[in-house]
Structure formats: C-alpha cells, structure tokens
Amino acid sequence: MLDYIKSPMNYTGGKYKILEHIIPSFPNSINNFVDLFAGGLNVGINVQSDTIYANDQITYLVELYRLFQDTPVDSLLSSIKERIAYFNLSQTNADGYNALRAEYNQSKSLLDFFVLTCYSFNHQIRFNSKHEFNTPFGKERSSFNESIERNLVLFCTALQKKNIILSTGDFRDFDFARLTKGDVVYCDPPYLITTGSYNDGKRGFKDWTESEDSDLLALLDKLNECGILFALSNVFAHKGQTNDALIEWSKKYSVLYIDKTYSNCSYHFKDRGAKTVEVLITNYEWEEPKCEQMTLML
C-alpha cells in the first residue's frame, strides 16, 4: 500500500484500501484511461497511462482538483495554513469551524471547501439540497494533520505531473468517441443496494436508481462491442440484499472477488450472512493474481 498515492479527500466509497486488488488487474500498457466516477480519485491518480480522464458529477470535487492541478504545492500549503490560522481552527474550536462553514456556503471558495473537509466529522463531505456544506464539526477527531498534508503533497504532485484531464458531468454524457480499441474505462458508480450521501437524491445532486444502473450496464456492453476495455467496481450483496440484475449481467464477463471467500458461493449470498460481497467485473482477463487473490470466470 505504500506504493499507492492516497487521496487527501475522505470520499465515501473510496477504493484506496483495495487498490492492491484493482490496480494490478489493469493492462500493463494503457493509452487512454477513463475514471468515469472519479470520486476521491484514488484509482485514477494511481494508474499508469498516457492520458487519464477523470470525471465526476460532483462539480465541487472536480473544481477542487483543478485548483490542486494549477497551484504550486508550496503556495497551496501556505494558503491552507493561513485559513487555519485566520479561523483559529483546531480539534476543539467548533465556533471557528462553523464560521468557516458559513463563509464557504456564501463564497464557495475551493480552498475553504478543502479546509472544511479537514476539520469535519470523519473528514466527510456532505451537502444539503441547496448545495450547502453541512457536515458537523469533527470535535477531538479531525484536523489538518501530518498525514493529510503528506497525502496532499503526493496527490498534487502526481496530479500536476501526469496527463490528467478533468471533467464534470453525467456518465452518459462523457465523450467516449475519443477512445479507441484497447483503452480502459473504470467505473465505480454509486451502488444500487447501498445508500450514501452521494446517491440518496437529497443532496442537490442526481440520485442513483435502477434506471441509472441499467443505463451503465448497457453502456459497458456497447464499449465491449467496440473493443474498449472496462472494469466495474460494485457489490453483489450488502446487508442481506442482492443485486440480481448485476449478478446475471456479470456472467458474460470476468469477476474478481475482493474477498476470496466468496469465490465459490454459487451466488447464494443471502445464505452467507449480511456481509458485503464486493467485486470487480471486467471484459478482459487479467494476469494470474497472487495467491491471496481469487478469481472466477463466469
């Protein structure tokens, strides 16, 4: 894990902890790579590709990444520390945090947005229906600490060195015409059978329903027909629920079980408790995984 860059954003559903399963599954040589639901950008920032397209519907995230991409790291760190000092932010000063949050909701300053995430509860990002940042203060838990600063420096350095093209918009509106045979599209969409602040339809952004899920699977089928490679992160089961449509659709492709104990479960997930069955579905075969990984060709 020390070889991977960790996003400075604690984005719900981020894939940093399972990058050791995801990154090695990609082809060794990639011309164009698309991180279609970039989120915290943990996957896209760690891919070796000539060009990386990072897209997400959360405009504030993408605009923040543009700030990171365009600002010298030393200047960025200096500005962050100035804002921390101005509001006297700490793990105990709730008044300072609330004052910054109120100012951000008026100004929409990207720098203030990032500083807020550093001091918010569990570093979470949450908006209300008016696009106002409303995560509560992370009392005695959250701060701009050495770990976040280190992650930020490494993240921004990679963002500035790599050829990363940022975009914001619905996944169905992405210009796939720029891709050619052998390019890779990675998808980490909201999961239909889980609910987060990014897909409940109450945060001022479009929610995720069966319609979006179906459209994404149809899109991946079309990419497959064009010879474009894809990898889809998702879950087959979560808290006793199963995504039966996804399970059936996946039988046409290759499935990597993140937890190897589910590799031979014959889809009887409901009989195996309420654990989450996380998978990576691809339309190509990857190299033989290490002994601790398990794959199942369907």
MARBA-273245 format. One record per residue (C-alpha): residue number from 0; residue in three letters; chain; y, x, z. Coordinates in steps of 0.001 Angstrom, whole numbers, plus 524288, in hexadecimal, padded with zeros to 5 digits. Example, Ala and Ser with C-alpha at 12.3 -4.5 7.8 and 13.67 -1.06 7.14 Angstrom:
2
<rec seq="0" type="ala" mol="A" north="7EE6C" east="8300C" up="81E78"/>
<rec seq="1" type="ser" mol="A" north="7FBDC" east="83566" up="81BE4"/>
***
This chain:
298
<rec seq="0" type="met" mol="A" north="80000" east="80000" up="80000"/>
<rec seq="1" type="leu" mol="A" north="80914" east="80BA4" up="801F3"/>
<rec seq="2" type="asp" mol="A" north="80944" east="80D45" up="7F322"/>
<rec seq="3" type="tyr" mol="A" north="80F68" east="7FFDC" up="7F113"/>
<rec seq="4" type="ile" mol="A" north="81DAC" east="7FC38" up="7F24A"/>
<rec seq="5" type="lys" mol="A" north="8202E" east="7F0FA" up="7FBAC"/>
<rec seq="6" type="ser" mol="A" north="82AD5" east="7E746" up="7F87D"/>
<rec seq="7" type="pro" mol="A" north="835E1" east="7E6C0" up="8027A"/>
<rec seq="8" type="met" mol="A" north="83513" east="7D7EB" up="80149"/>
<rec seq="9" type="asn" mol="A" north="82B5D" east="7D0C2" up="809F3"/>
<rec seq="10" type="tyr" mol="A" north="82851" east="7C6AA" up="7FF99"/>
<rec seq="11" type="thr" mol="A" north="81E88" east="7BBEE" up="802E5"/>
<rec seq="12" type="gly" mol="A" north="811CC" east="7BE8D" up="7FBC3"/>
<rec seq="13" type="gly" mol="A" north="81532" east="7CCAD" up="7F8B7"/>
<rec seq="14" type="lys" mol="A" north="809BF" east="7D4B0" up="7F3B4"/>
<rec seq="15" type="tyr" mol="A" north="80C7D" east="7E1E3" up="7F9E4"/>
<rec seq="16" type="lys" mol="A" north="800B9" east="7E13A" up="802F5"/>
<rec seq="17" type="ile" mol="A" north="7F734" east="7DF2E" up="7F7AB"/>
<rec seq="18" type="leu" mol="A" north="7FD53" east="7E83D" up="7ED9A"/>
<rec seq="19" type="glu" mol="A" north="7F171" east="7F0FF" up="7EF09"/>
<rec seq="20" type="his" mol="A" north="7E9A2" east="7E614" up="7E899"/>
<rec seq="21" type="ile" mol="A" north="7F3B3" east="7E19E" up="7DEA1"/>
<rec seq="22" type="ile" mol="A" north="7F997" east="7EE11" up="7D8F5"/>
<rec seq="23" type="pro" mol="A" north="7EC8C" east="7F4CE" up="7D5B6"/>
<rec seq="24" type="ser" mol="A" north="7E855" east="7E896" up="7CE44"/>
<rec seq="25" type="phe" mol="A" north="7F312" east="7EA88" up="7C415"/>
<rec seq="26" type="pro" mol="A" north="7F084" east="7F270" up="7B7AC"/>
<rec seq="27" type="asn" mol="A" north="7F39C" east="800EA" up="7B8AC"/>
<rec seq="28" type="ser" mol="A" north="7FD33" east="80073" up="7AD61"/>
<rec seq="29" type="ile" mol="A" north="806F9" east="7F53C" up="7AC7A"/>
<rec seq="30" type="asn" mol="A" north="81225" east="7F3FC" up="7A2DF"/>
<rec seq="31" type="asn" mol="A" north="8188E" east="7E770" up="7A7D0"/>
<rec seq="32" type="phe" mol="A" north="815AF" east="7E1A6" up="7B53E"/>
<rec seq="33" type="val" mol="A" north="81AE6" east="7D475" up="7B9AB"/>
<rec seq="34" type="asp" mol="A" north="81BD1" east="7D0D7" up="7C812"/>
<rec seq="35" type="leu" mol="A" north="81E2F" east="7C279" up="7C546"/>
<rec seq="36" type="phe" mol="A" north="81FE1" east="7BDF2" up="7D366"/>
<rec seq="37" type="ala" mol="A" north="82596" east="7CA82" up="7D8B4"/>
<rec seq="38" type="gly" mol="A" north="828F8" east="7C5ED" up="7E67C"/>
<rec seq="39" type="gly" mol="A" north="82A17" east="7D216" up="7EEEE"/>
<rec seq="40" type="leu" mol="A" north="826AA" east="7DA55" up="7E2EC"/>
<rec seq="41" type="asn" mol="A" north="81BE3" east="7E194" up="7EA1B"/>
<rec seq="42" type="val" mol="A" north="8131C" east="7E12B" up="7DE21"/>
<rec seq="43" type="gly" mol="A" north="81CCE" east="7E3C9" up="7D339"/>
<rec seq="44" type="ile" mol="A" north="82360" east="7EF49" up="7DA11"/>
<rec seq="45" type="asn" mol="A" north="8163C" east="7F639" up="7DB79"/>
<rec seq="46" type="val" mol="A" north="8114D" east="7F485" up="7CD89"/>
<rec seq="47" type="gln" mol="A" north="8112F" east="7FFE1" up="7C40C"/>
<rec seq="48" type="ser" mol="A" north="81624" east="7FA2C" up="7B750"/>
<rec seq="49" type="asp" mol="A" north="81FAF" east="7FDE2" up="7AC86"/>
<rec seq="50" type="thr" mol="A" north="82759" east="7F15E" up="7AF15"/>
<rec seq="51" type="ile" mol="A" north="82672" east="7E82A" up="7BABA"/>
<rec seq="52" type="tyr" mol="A" north="82BEA" east="7DA5D" up="7B9DF"/>
<rec seq="53" type="ala" mol="A" north="82E50" east="7D440" up="7C739"/>
<rec seq="54" type="asn" mol="A" north="8315B" east="7C5B3" up="7C77F"/>
<rec seq="55" type="asp" mol="A" north="83325" east="7BBBE" up="7D24A"/>
<rec seq="56" type="gln" mol="A" north="83972" east="7AE61" up="7D39D"/>
<rec seq="57" type="ile" mol="A" north="84016" east="7B241" up="7E06B"/>
<rec seq="58" type="thr" mol="A" north="84CE6" east="7B70A" up="7DABF"/>
<rec seq="59" type="tyr" mol="A" north="85194" east="7BD46" up="7E759"/>
<rec seq="60" type="leu" mol="A" north="845F3" east="7C67B" up="7E786"/>
<rec seq="61" type="val" mol="A" north="847BB" east="7CAC8" up="7D971"/>
<rec seq="62" type="glu" mol="A" north="8565F" east="7CCB5" up="7DB3C"/>
<rec seq="63" type="leu" mol="A" north="853A5" east="7D4E3" up="7E758"/>
<rec seq="64" type="tyr" mol="A" north="84A48" east="7DD70" up="7DF91"/>
<rec seq="65" type="arg" mol="A" north="854EE" east="7DF46" up="7D566"/>
<rec seq="66" type="leu" mol="A" north="85DF3" east="7E3F1" up="7E046"/>
<rec seq="67" type="phe" mol="A" north="85366" east="7ED73" up="7E4C8"/>
<rec seq="68" type="gln" mol="A" north="8517D" east="7F1F0" up="7D6CF"/>
<rec seq="69" type="asp" mol="A" north="85FED" east="7F453" up="7D413"/>
<rec seq="70" type="thr" mol="A" north="86483" east="7FA3D" up="7E0FD"/>
<rec seq="71" type="pro" mol="A" north="8627F" east="80877" up="7E513"/>
<rec seq="72" type="val" mol="A" north="8595F" east="808A3" up="7F0C7"/>
<rec seq="73" type="asp" mol="A" north="862CB" east="8100E" up="7F9A7"/>
<rec seq="74" type="ser" mol="A" north="86DAC" east="80675" up="7F6A1"/>
<rec seq="75" type="leu" mol="A" north="864A5" east="7FAF0" up="7F928"/>
<rec seq="76" type="leu" mol="A" north="86058" east="80036" up="80664"/>
<rec seq="77" type="ser" mol="A" north="86E68" east="802ED" up="80A43"/>
<rec seq="78" type="ser" mol="A" north="87285" east="7F500" up="806DD"/>
<rec seq="79" type="ile" mol="A" north="86717" east="7EF25" up="80E5D"/>
<rec seq="80" type="lys" mol="A" north="86A4E" east="7F6EA" up="81A91"/>
<rec seq="81" type="glu" mol="A" north="8789C" east="7F322" up="8197C"/>
<rec seq="82" type="arg" mol="A" north="874E8" east="7E4A8" up="8199C"/>
<rec seq="83" type="ile" mol="A" north="86BE2" east="7E6C9" up="8252C"/>
<rec seq="84" type="ala" mol="A" north="876CF" east="7ED6A" up="82CA9"/>
<rec seq="85" type="tyr" mol="A" north="880FC" east="7E336" up="828C6"/>
<rec seq="86" type="phe" mol="A" north="878C8" east="7D7FC" up="82E4E"/>
<rec seq="87" type="asn" mol="A" north="87352" east="7E061" up="83965"/>
<rec seq="88" type="leu" mol="A" north="8659B" east="7DC81" up="83559"/>
<rec seq="89" type="ser" mol="A" north="85A42" east="7DF8E" up="83E5F"/>
<rec seq="90" type="gln" mol="A" north="84D80" east="7D98E" up="842E2"/>
<rec seq="91" type="thr" mol="A" north="854CD" east="7D1FA" up="84D5F"/>
<rec seq="92" type="asn" mol="A" north="861E5" east="7CE1D" up="84746"/>
<rec seq="93" type="ala" mol="A" north="85F48" east="7C066" up="8422D"/>
<rec seq="94" type="asp" mol="A" north="86DD8" east="7BD8E" up="840EA"/>
<rec seq="95" type="gly" mol="A" north="86FAD" east="7C8DD" up="83788"/>
<rec seq="96" type="tyr" mol="A" north="86422" east="7C46C" up="82F57"/>
<rec seq="97" type="asn" mol="A" north="868F1" east="7B662" up="82ED9"/>
<rec seq="98" type="ala" mol="A" north="87682" east="7BAFE" up="82AE6"/>
<rec seq="99" type="leu" mol="A" north="870DE" east="7C2FF" up="81FC5"/>
<rec seq="100" type="arg" mol="A" north="86860" east="7B7AB" up="81B7C"/>
<rec seq="101" type="ala" mol="A" north="87419" east="7AE7E" up="81B2F"/>
<rec seq="102" type="glu" mol="A" north="87BE3" east="7B83D" up="81338"/>
<rec seq="103" type="tyr" mol="A" north="870B6" east="7BA5C" up="809A2"/>
<rec seq="104" type="asn" mol="A" north="86F2A" east="7ABC1" up="8076A"/>
<rec seq="105" type="gln" mol="A" north="87D65" east="7AB8C" up="80341"/>
<rec seq="106" type="ser" mol="A" north="87E44" east="7B830" up="7FB7F"/>
<rec seq="107" type="lys" mol="A" north="87023" east="7B9D7" up="7F69A"/>
<rec seq="108" type="ser" mol="A" north="871D7" east="7C88A" up="7F7E4"/>
<rec seq="109" type="leu" mol="A" north="86542" east="7CF2C" up="7F380"/>
<rec seq="110" type="leu" mol="A" north="866FD" east="7DA1A" up="7FD4A"/>
<rec seq="111" type="asp" mol="A" north="8687A" east="7D044" up="80868"/>
<rec seq="112" type="phe" mol="A" north="85C64" east="7C932" up="8037F"/>
<rec seq="113" type="phe" mol="A" north="8545B" east="7D591" up="8053F"/>
<rec seq="114" type="val" mol="A" north="85A2A" east="7D8B1" up="8128D"/>
<rec seq="115" type="leu" mol="A" north="856F5" east="7CAE5" up="81703"/>
<rec seq="116" type="thr" mol="A" north="848AB" east="7CCBB" up="81362"/>
<rec seq="117" type="cys" mol="A" north="8484B" east="7D8EA" up="81BC4"/>
<rec seq="118" type="tyr" mol="A" north="84C47" east="7D136" up="827EA"/>
<rec seq="119" type="ser" mol="A" north="8463C" east="7C3FE" up="8251C"/>
<rec seq="120" type="phe" mol="A" north="83A1E" east="7BEE4" up="82BF6"/>
<rec seq="121" type="asn" mol="A" north="82EA8" east="7C712" up="826FA"/>
<rec seq="122" type="his" mol="A" north="837C3" east="7CB97" up="81C06"/>
<rec seq="123" type="gln" mol="A" north="8354D" east="7BE9E" up="8154F"/>
<rec seq="124" type="ile" mol="A" north="83D02" east="7B901" up="809EE"/>
<rec seq="125" type="arg" mol="A" north="83F73" east="7AA77" up="80AC6"/>
<rec seq="126" type="phe" mol="A" north="84980" east="7A179" up="804A1"/>
<rec seq="127" type="asn" mol="A" north="84C88" east="79328" up="80668"/>
<rec seq="128" type="ser" mol="A" north="84E69" east="7895F" up="7FB64"/>
<rec seq="129" type="lys" mol="A" north="85C87" east="78DD0" up="7F9E2"/>
<rec seq="130" type="his" mol="A" north="85832" east="79BE3" up="7F7A1"/>
<rec seq="131" type="glu" mol="A" north="85D80" east="79FBC" up="804E7"/>
<rec seq="132" type="phe" mol="A" north="85653" east="7AA99" up="80C00"/>
<rec seq="133" type="asn" mol="A" north="85104" east="7A447" up="8185C"/>
<rec seq="134" type="thr" mol="A" north="84703" east="7AD88" up="81E34"/>
<rec seq="135" type="pro" mol="A" north="84963" east="7AEB1" up="82CEF"/>
<rec seq="136" type="phe" mol="A" north="84C96" east="7BB60" up="833EF"/>
<rec seq="137" type="gly" mol="A" north="8413F" east="7C4AC" up="83673"/>
<rec seq="138" type="lys" mol="A" north="84483" east="7C71E" up="844BC"/>
<rec seq="139" type="glu" mol="A" north="83E3A" east="7D371" up="84A4D"/>
<rec seq="140" type="arg" mol="A" north="835FE" east="7D47D" up="83DFC"/>
<rec seq="141" type="ser" mol="A" north="83DC5" east="7D75C" up="831BA"/>
<rec seq="142" type="ser" mol="A" north="84784" east="7E1CD" up="82DD6"/>
<rec seq="143" type="phe" mol="A" north="84AFD" east="7EB79" up="82330"/>
<rec seq="144" type="asn" mol="A" north="84173" east="7F593" up="8284A"/>
<rec seq="145" type="glu" mol="A" north="83C86" east="802B1" up="82361"/>
<rec seq="146" type="ser" mol="A" north="830F1" east="7FC68" up="81C82"/>
<rec seq="147" type="ile" mol="A" north="83959" east="7F2ED" up="814C1"/>
<rec seq="148" type="glu" mol="A" north="842F5" east="7FDC2" up="81155"/>
<rec seq="149" type="arg" mol="A" north="837EC" east="8067E" up="80C85"/>
<rec seq="150" type="asn" mol="A" north="83215" east="7FB75" up="8048D"/>
<rec seq="151" type="leu" mol="A" north="83F67" east="7F832" up="7FEE8"/>
<rec seq="152" type="val" mol="A" north="841ED" east="8062D" up="7FA9A"/>
<rec seq="153" type="leu" mol="A" north="834A7" east="80777" up="7F3EA"/>
<rec seq="154" type="phe" mol="A" north="835C1" east="7F9F4" up="7EDCD"/>
<rec seq="155" type="cys" mol="A" north="8436E" east="7FC32" up="7E85B"/>
<rec seq="156" type="thr" mol="A" north="83FF4" east="809AC" up="7E35E"/>
<rec seq="157" type="ala" mol="A" north="83478" east="80427" up="7DBBB"/>
<rec seq="158" type="leu" mol="A" north="83C87" east="7F890" up="7D71A"/>
<rec seq="159" type="gln" mol="A" north="846AB" east="801DE" up="7D196"/>
<rec seq="160" type="lys" mol="A" north="83D30" east="80B96" up="7CB91"/>
<rec seq="161" type="lys" mol="A" north="8339E" east="80235" up="7C536"/>
<rec seq="162" type="asn" mol="A" north="836AD" east="7F9F0" up="7B94F"/>
<rec seq="163" type="ile" mol="A" north="83725" east="7ECE6" up="7C06B"/>
<rec seq="164" type="ile" mol="A" north="83D67" east="7E136" up="7B9B7"/>
<rec seq="165" type="leu" mol="A" north="84101" east="7D649" up="7C324"/>
<rec seq="166" type="ser" mol="A" north="841E9" east="7C7E9" up="7BFBD"/>
<rec seq="167" type="thr" mol="A" north="842A0" east="7BAEE" up="7C6BD"/>
<rec seq="168" type="gly" mol="A" north="83D26" east="7AE03" up="7C22B"/>
<rec seq="169" type="asp" mol="A" north="83192" east="7A4F1" up="7C16B"/>
<rec seq="170" type="phe" mol="A" north="824F1" east="7ABA4" up="7BD62"/>
<rec seq="171" type="arg" mol="A" north="823CD" east="7A292" up="7B1A8"/>
<rec seq="172" type="asp" mol="A" north="830CB" east="7A778" up="7AC59"/>
<rec seq="173" type="phe" mol="A" north="82D43" east="7B5E4" up="7AC32"/>
<rec seq="174" type="asp" mol="A" north="82DCD" east="7BC13" up="79EA8"/>
<rec seq="175" type="phe" mol="A" north="81FAD" east="7C014" up="79C7B"/>
<rec seq="176" type="ala" mol="A" north="8229D" east="7C2D5" up="78E27"/>
<rec seq="177" type="arg" mol="A" north="826CF" east="7D07D" up="7924B"/>
<rec seq="178" type="leu" mol="A" north="818CC" east="7D38D" up="79626"/>
<rec seq="179" type="thr" mol="A" north="80E0C" east="7D8D6" up="78D6E"/>
<rec seq="180" type="lys" mol="A" north="7FF57" east="7DA08" up="78E58"/>
<rec seq="181" type="gly" mol="A" north="7FB0C" east="7E1C6" up="79A3E"/>
<rec seq="182" type="asp" mol="A" north="80741" east="7DF32" up="7A253"/>
<rec seq="183" type="val" mol="A" north="804FB" east="7D9F9" up="7B01E"/>
<rec seq="184" type="val" mol="A" north="80A70" east="7CDD9" up="7B6CD"/>
<rec seq="185" type="tyr" mol="A" north="80888" east="7CD16" up="7C58A"/>
<rec seq="186" type="cys" mol="A" north="80A56" east="7C003" up="7CC56"/>
<rec seq="187" type="asp" mol="A" north="80B97" east="7BD82" up="7DAD3"/>
<rec seq="188" type="pro" mol="A" north="8104C" east="7AF5D" up="7DAD1"/>
<rec seq="189" type="pro" mol="A" north="811D6" east="7A65F" up="7E679"/>
<rec seq="190" type="tyr" mol="A" north="8043E" east="7A1AF" up="7EA13"/>
<rec seq="191" type="leu" mol="A" north="80163" east="7935E" up="7E803"/>
<rec seq="192" type="ile" mol="A" north="7F96F" east="791C2" up="7F47A"/>
<rec seq="193" type="thr" mol="A" north="802D9" east="7991B" up="7FD3F"/>
<rec seq="194" type="thr" mol="A" north="810C8" east="795A8" up="800A6"/>
<rec seq="195" type="gly" mol="A" north="81BD6" east="79F33" up="802D5"/>
<rec seq="196" type="ser" mol="A" north="82A80" east="79E70" up="80370"/>
<rec seq="197" type="tyr" mol="A" north="82ACE" east="7A2BF" up="7F535"/>
<rec seq="198" type="asn" mol="A" north="82285" east="7978F" up="7EFC7"/>
<rec seq="199" type="asp" mol="A" north="8248A" east="78BAC" up="7F85D"/>
<rec seq="200" type="gly" mol="A" north="82F52" east="78620" up="7EFBC"/>
<rec seq="201" type="lys" mol="A" north="838FB" east="78555" up="7FB0D"/>
<rec seq="202" type="arg" mol="A" north="84032" east="79234" up="7F9AB"/>
<rec seq="203" type="gly" mol="A" north="84892" east="78FDB" up="7EDCC"/>
<rec seq="204" type="phe" mol="A" north="83E82" east="795C8" up="7E4B0"/>
<rec seq="205" type="lys" mol="A" north="8342B" east="78F48" up="7DC59"/>
<rec seq="206" type="asp" mol="A" north="827A7" east="78C27" up="7E3A3"/>
<rec seq="207" type="trp" mol="A" north="819CC" east="78F64" up="7DF31"/>
<rec seq="208" type="thr" mol="A" north="810E5" east="78412" up="7DBB4"/>
<rec seq="209" type="glu" mol="A" north="80480" east="7818C" up="7D3FD"/>
<rec seq="210" type="ser" mol="A" north="80CEC" east="780C7" up="7C7D2"/>
<rec seq="211" type="glu" mol="A" north="81214" east="78E9E" up="7C985"/>
<rec seq="212" type="asp" mol="A" north="80483" east="7937F" up="7CCEC"/>
<rec seq="213" type="ser" mol="A" north="7FECB" east="78D61" up="7C09F"/>
<rec seq="214" type="asp" mol="A" north="809C6" east="7929E" up="7B814"/>
<rec seq="215" type="leu" mol="A" north="807A2" east="7A05F" up="7BD2C"/>
<rec seq="216" type="leu" mol="A" north="7F909" east="7A01F" up="7BA6A"/>
<rec seq="217" type="ala" mol="A" north="7FBAA" east="79AE7" up="7ACB0"/>
<rec seq="218" type="leu" mol="A" north="80593" east="7A5CD" up="7AAA0"/>
<rec seq="219" type="leu" mol="A" north="7FBAF" east="7B00A" up="7AEC7"/>
<rec seq="220" type="asp" mol="A" north="7F1C1" east="7AA68" up="7A548"/>
<rec seq="221" type="lys" mol="A" north="7FBC5" east="7ABE7" up="79A59"/>
<rec seq="222" type="leu" mol="A" north="7FEA3" east="7B9E3" up="79E3C"/>
<rec seq="223" type="asn" mol="A" north="7F029" east="7BC99" up="79DF8"/>
<rec seq="224" type="glu" mol="A" north="7EF32" east="7B722" up="79027"/>
<rec seq="225" type="cys" mol="A" north="7FA12" east="7C07B" up="78C07"/>
<rec seq="226" type="gly" mol="A" north="7F318" east="7CC55" up="79191"/>
<rec seq="227" type="ile" mol="A" north="7FC97" east="7CDE1" up="79CDA"/>
<rec seq="228" type="leu" mol="A" north="7F643" east="7D1A9" up="7A9B0"/>
<rec seq="229" type="phe" mol="A" north="7F8CF" east="7CA27" up="7B623"/>
<rec seq="230" type="ala" mol="A" north="7F5CA" east="7CB0A" up="7C494"/>
<rec seq="231" type="leu" mol="A" north="7F7A3" east="7BF37" up="7CD62"/>
<rec seq="232" type="ser" mol="A" north="7F846" east="7BFD2" up="7DC34"/>
<rec seq="233" type="asn" mol="A" north="7F48D" east="7B325" up="7E2D2"/>
<rec seq="234" type="val" mol="A" north="7EB9B" east="7ACD9" up="7ECD3"/>
<rec seq="235" type="phe" mol="A" north="7DF45" east="7A4F0" up="7EAB3"/>
<rec seq="236" type="ala" mol="A" north="7DF4E" east="79FA2" up="7F891"/>
<rec seq="237" type="his" mol="A" north="7E8C5" east="79E8D" up="803EC"/>
<rec seq="238" type="lys" mol="A" north="7E737" east="7977F" up="810F4"/>
<rec seq="239" type="gly" mol="A" north="7DC02" east="78F1E" up="80C29"/>
<rec seq="240" type="gln" mol="A" north="7E25A" east="78BA2" up="7FF1D"/>
<rec seq="241" type="thr" mol="A" north="7DDA9" east="79076" up="7F1E5"/>
<rec seq="242" type="asn" mol="A" north="7E49C" east="79197" up="7E4D4"/>
<rec seq="243" type="asp" mol="A" north="7D991" east="78BF7" up="7DCB1"/>
<rec seq="244" type="ala" mol="A" north="7E113" east="78C47" up="7CFE3"/>
<rec seq="245" type="leu" mol="A" north="7E3E6" east="79ABC" up="7D19B"/>
<rec seq="246" type="ile" mol="A" north="7D5D5" east="79DA0" up="7D544"/>
<rec seq="247" type="glu" mol="A" north="7D0D6" east="796D8" up="7C90E"/>
<rec seq="248" type="trp" mol="A" north="7DB08" east="79D50" up="7C048"/>
<rec seq="249" type="ser" mol="A" north="7D7D9" east="7AAD8" up="7C5A4"/>
<rec seq="250" type="lys" mol="A" north="7C9CC" east="7AA24" up="7C0A7"/>
<rec seq="251" type="lys" mol="A" north="7CED0" east="7AE79" up="7B34B"/>
<rec seq="252" type="tyr" mol="A" north="7D40A" east="7BB27" up="7B8DA"/>
<rec seq="253" type="ser" mol="A" north="7D165" east="7C60A" up="7C2AE"/>
<rec seq="254" type="val" mol="A" north="7D35E" east="7C41A" up="7D137"/>
<rec seq="255" type="leu" mol="A" north="7D5E6" east="7CE5B" up="7DB8C"/>
<rec seq="256" type="tyr" mol="A" north="7D420" east="7C95E" up="7E96A"/>
<rec seq="257" type="ile" mol="A" north="7DDA5" east="7D024" up="7F270"/>
<rec seq="258" type="asp" mol="A" north="7D430" east="7CDB7" up="7FDAB"/>
<rec seq="259" type="lys" mol="A" north="7C6DF" east="7D222" up="7F8AE"/>
<rec seq="260" type="thr" mol="A" north="7BF8F" east="7C8F5" up="801F2"/>
<rec seq="261" type="tyr" mol="A" north="7C2C5" east="7BD9A" up="7F8EB"/>
<rec seq="262" type="ser" mol="A" north="7BD8B" east="7C3BF" up="7EC7B"/>
<rec seq="263" type="asn" mol="A" north="7B09A" east="7BC74" up="7ECC2"/>
<rec seq="264" type="cys" mol="A" north="7B49E" east="7AFC6" up="7F330"/>
<rec seq="265" type="ser" mol="A" north="7B1CD" east="7A741" up="7E732"/>
<rec seq="266" type="tyr" mol="A" north="7BEBD" east="7A04F" up="7E97C"/>
<rec seq="267" type="his" mol="A" north="7BA2C" east="7996D" up="7F5DC"/>
<rec seq="268" type="phe" mol="A" north="7C6B1" east="79D80" up="7FC83"/>
<rec seq="269" type="lys" mol="A" north="7C7C1" east="7914F" up="804DB"/>
<rec seq="270" type="asp" mol="A" north="7BB1B" east="79534" up="80B88"/>
<rec seq="271" type="arg" mol="A" north="7C08C" east="7A276" up="80F49"/>
<rec seq="272" type="gly" mol="A" north="7CB12" east="79E75" up="818D6"/>
<rec seq="273" type="ala" mol="A" north="7D9AC" east="79DD0" up="8171E"/>
<rec seq="274" type="lys" mol="A" north="7DBDE" east="7ABA8" up="81257"/>
<rec seq="275" type="thr" mol="A" north="7E439" east="7AE99" up="80681"/>
<rec seq="276" type="val" mol="A" north="7DC9F" east="7B30A" up="7FA81"/>
<rec seq="277" type="glu" mol="A" north="7E61F" east="7BBA0" up="7F2ED"/>
<rec seq="278" type="val" mol="A" north="7E2E7" east="7BFDB" up="7E524"/>
<rec seq="279" type="leu" mol="A" north="7E820" east="7C749" up="7D96B"/>
<rec seq="280" type="ile" mol="A" north="7E462" east="7C10B" up="7CC71"/>
<rec seq="281" type="thr" mol="A" north="7E55C" east="7C930" up="7C006"/>
<rec seq="282" type="asn" mol="A" north="7E218" east="7C787" up="7B194"/>
<rec seq="283" type="tyr" mol="A" north="7DD3D" east="7D582" up="7B0C9"/>
<rec seq="284" type="glu" mol="A" north="7D35B" east="7DDFD" up="7B7CB"/>
<rec seq="285" type="trp" mol="A" north="7D832" east="7E86E" up="7C116"/>
<rec seq="286" type="glu" mol="A" north="7D1E2" east="7F552" up="7C452"/>
<rec seq="287" type="glu" mol="A" north="7C6C8" east="7F52E" up="7CE20"/>
<rec seq="288" type="pro" mol="A" north="7CD3C" east="7F31E" up="7DB6A"/>
<rec seq="289" type="lys" mol="A" north="7CAFB" east="7FB77" up="7E754"/>
<rec seq="290" type="cys" mol="A" north="7BFA4" east="7F7FD" up="7F021"/>
<rec seq="291" type="glu" mol="A" north="7C807" east="7EFE6" up="7F95F"/>
<rec seq="292" type="gln" mol="A" north="7CC1B" east="7E6D3" up="7EE48"/>
<rec seq="293" type="met" mol="A" north="7C3B4" east="7DC5F" up="7E7FB"/>
<rec seq="294" type="thr" mol="A" north="7C52E" east="7D562" up="7DB11"/>
<rec seq="295" type="leu" mol="A" north="7BEB5" east="7C9A9" up="7D4F6"/>
<rec seq="296" type="met" mol="A" north="7BE6E" east="7C724" up="7C662"/>
<rec seq="297" type="leu" mol="A" north="7BE33" east="7B89A" up="7C3AC"/>
***
